[in-house]
Amino acid sequence: MPSANNPRYWFPAKRYGWGWGIPNCWQGWVVFIGYFVLMALAALMYLPQQRTGAFLGATAVLTVALVAVCWVKGEPPEWRWGDKG
């Protein structure tokens, strides 16, 4: 049973559009911040101006991993047009 400390979804659906909004629990924030830290490390390791292909590859892998976590631990994505009621 979900509780305030252990919600069912780490990433709630956006109110408008398709996809997920900002995290609503600490687990989601760890994933979210970890993504940006790893992106910064990739930018330092694979300087985009010098190793563009390696940087784009790292960006693609990290982004696919983030979307996979959001897909598994977030609300089911669908188009939303604001409040339903």
Sequence and secondary structure as in RCSB ss.txt:
>XXXX:A:sequence
MPSANNPRYWFPAKRYGWGWGIPNCWQGWVVFIGYFVLMALAALMYLPQQRTGAFLGATAVLTVALVAVCWVKGE
PPEWRWGDKG
>XXXX:A:secstr
   SSS S SB B SEESSB S SSHHHHHHHHHHHHHHHHHHHHS TTT HHHHHHHHHHHHHHHHHHHHHHB 
    EES   
